Amino acid sequence: MVGKDAKNFDPTDVMMRTKRPPTPAQVQEHLEAMGETTLLMDGFGDALIGFSQRINEPFLAVYSWEKMMEVCMVRDGMDEEEAEEYISYNCTGAWVGEQTPIIVMPVLY
C-alpha cells in the first residue's frame, strides 16, 4: 500500500481473514454497515467468495461451486457425484427471488 493508508495496514488482519471465513452474522453486520442486504446460503459460509452488484440491481452473494463441492464432500461425507447432484438440485436449481445468490463455476469442470 502506498500513501497515508499504508501506515494503517495490518497484515495480521488480512491473514486472519484468509484463514477463517467470516460467520454469516459477521457478513450480515458488514453488509448492514454498508446499507446493503442480501440472501446467504445456509451451510456454505466457507464457499462465500464475495458479492456482486450491478447498477440498479440488488447486492448478491457469490459462492464458489468448487468450494461448495468441497464443503459437501468434506463436511457431509458425500462423494463427488452426490455433492454435484445436491448442489445442482438444491442450490443452482433454486430460485428464491431477485436476491438469489450467484454460484461461480470453473470454465472446465
Residue, then its C-alpha position, 0 to 999 in steps of 0.5 A: m500500500v502506498g500513501k497515508d493508508a499504508k501506515n494503517f495496514d495490518p497484515t495480521d488482519v488480512m491473514m486472519r481473514t484468509k484463514r477463517p471465513p467470516t460467520p454469516a452474522q459477521v457478513q450480515e453486520h458488514l453488509e448492514a454497515m454498508g446499507e446493503t442486504t442480501l440472501l446467504m446460503d445456509g451451510f456454505g459460509d466457507a464457499l462465500i467468495g464475495f458479492s456482486q452488484r450491478i447498477n440498479e440491481p440488488f447486492l448478491a452473494v457469490y459462492s464458489w461451486e468448487k468450494m461448495m463441492e468441497v464443503c459437501m464432500v468434506r463436511d457431509g461425507m458425500d462423494e463427488e457425484e452426490a455433492e454435484e447432484y445436491i448442489s445442482y438440485n438444491c442450490t443452482g436449481a433454486w430460485v428464491g427471488e431477485q436476491t438469489p445468490i450467484i454460484v461461480m463455476p470453473v470454465l472446465y469442470 
